Amino acid sequence: MKIEHIALWVEDLEGMRQFYVTHFKATAGERYHNPAKGFTSYFLTFSSGPRLELMKRTDITEKASNTLGYAHFAFSLGSKQAVDDWTVRRLRKAGVIHLDGPRTTGDGYYESTIADPEGNVIELTI
C-alpha cells in the first residue's frame, strides 16, 4: 500500500499550480472542471512519491483554522546540503515564506519549513 495523492482546497487554483510547478518541479495534468458542482482541479506529479491534487470549489471560500488534522507534507530532497540550498538559495531568494530551519529537531530529523502562497506548511527534509 502507498499514498497515491494528497488533496488541498485552494483559493487561487492557477497561482497554486504555478507555485508547485515553478518551485518543486511538478508536472501539472490537464485542468478538470465540473460546472454542475462548481469544481475545478489539477493533479500535480513529482519525480517520485504521491501526487498532489489542487482543488477549488465555488462554495468553499473559508479556510479552517485551529483544527486537528492536516499539519504539513514533506518533500525529501536527499541531503542536508540540498535542504540548505533549497531553503536559502532557492526558495528564500524567490520570496517564498520561510517558517523555520534548516535545523536538526529534537528527534534527529533535519528539516526546514516554508509556506506555500496560501499558508499550507511544507517541510523540506533529507
C-alpha positions in Angstrom: 0.0 0.0 0.0 1.1 3.6 -0.7 -0.3 7.1 -0.5 -1.5 7.8 -4.1 -2.2 11.5 -3.6 -2.9 14.3 -1.1 -5.5 16.9 -1.9 -5.7 20.6 -0.9 -8.6 23.0 -1.2 -7.2 26.3 -2.6 -8.5 29.8 -3.3 -6.2 30.6 -6.3 -6.0 27.4 -8.3 -3.8 28.8 -11.1 -1.5 30.6 -8.7 -1.0 27.5 -6.6 -0.4 25.3 -9.6 2.2 27.7 -10.8 3.9 27.7 -7.4 4.4 24.0 -7.3 5.4 23.8 -10.9 8.0 26.6 -10.5 9.4 25.7 -7.1 9.0 21.9 -6.9 9.3 20.8 -10.5 5.8 19.5 -10.6 4.1 18.5 -13.8 0.5 19.6 -13.9 -2.1 17.3 -15.5 -5.0 18.7 -17.5 -7.3 21.1 -15.7 -10.5 19.2 -14.8 -13.8 21.2 -14.5 -17.2 20.1 -13.4 -19.6 23.1 -13.8 -22.5 21.4 -12.1 -20.6 21.2 -8.9 -18.5 24.4 -9.3 -15.4 22.1 -9.0 -12.0 22.5 -10.8 -8.8 20.7 -10.1 -5.3 19.8 -11.2 -3.3 16.7 -10.3 0.4 17.6 -9.9 3.0 14.8 -10.4 6.5 14.9 -9.0 9.6 12.8 -9.8 8.5 10.3 -7.2 6.0 9.8 -4.4 2.4 10.7 -4.2 0.7 13.3 -6.4 -0.8 16.5 -5.1 -4.3 17.4 -6.1 -5.2 21.1 -6.0 -8.9 21.6 -5.8 -11.2 24.6 -5.9 -15.0 24.7 -5.5 -17.1 27.8 -5.7 -18.9 27.1 -2.4 -15.8 26.6 -0.3 -14.5 30.0 0.5 -13.2 29.9 4.1 -10.1 28.4 5.5 -10.4 26.3 8.6 -8.2 27.4 11.5 -7.1 25.9 14.8 -8.3 22.4 13.9 -6.9 18.9 14.2 -5.9 17.2 11.0 -3.5 18.2 8.2 -0.3 19.8 9.6 2.1 19.6 6.7 3.5 17.5 3.9 7.2 16.9 3.2 9.5 16.8 0.3 12.6 14.6 0.6 15.5 16.4 -1.1 18.2 13.7 -0.4 20.7 15.5 1.7 21.3 18.3 4.3 23.1 20.3 1.6 20.0 20.1 -0.6 17.7 21.2 2.2 20.1 24.1 2.9 20.3 25.1 -0.8 16.6 24.9 -1.5 15.8 26.8 1.7 18.3 29.6 1.4 19.5 29.9 -2.1 16.3 28.9 -4.0 13.1 29.5 -2.1 14.0 32.4 0.2 15.7 34.1 -2.7 12.4 33.7 -4.7 10.4 35.3 -1.8 8.8 32.1 -0.6 7.7 32.4 3.1 10.3 30.8 5.3 9.0 29.5 8.6 11.8 27.6 10.3 15.2 26.0 9.9 17.1 24.4 8.5 17.7 22.7 11.7 18.0 19.3 13.4 14.9 18.6 15.5 15.0 17.0 19.0 14.3 13.6 17.4 17.2 14.0 15.0 15.3 14.9 11.9 16.9 17.5 9.6 14.3 19.9 8.2 13.3 23.3 7.1 9.7 24.6 6.8 8.2 27.0 4.4 4.6 28.0 3.4 3.0 28.0 0.0 1.2 31.1 -1.1 -2.0 30.1 0.8 -0.2 29.3 4.0 0.0 25.5 3.8 3.1 24.2 5.6 5.7 22.3 3.5 8.6 20.6 5.2 11.9 20.1 3.3 13.9 17.2 4.6 16.6 14.8 3.8 
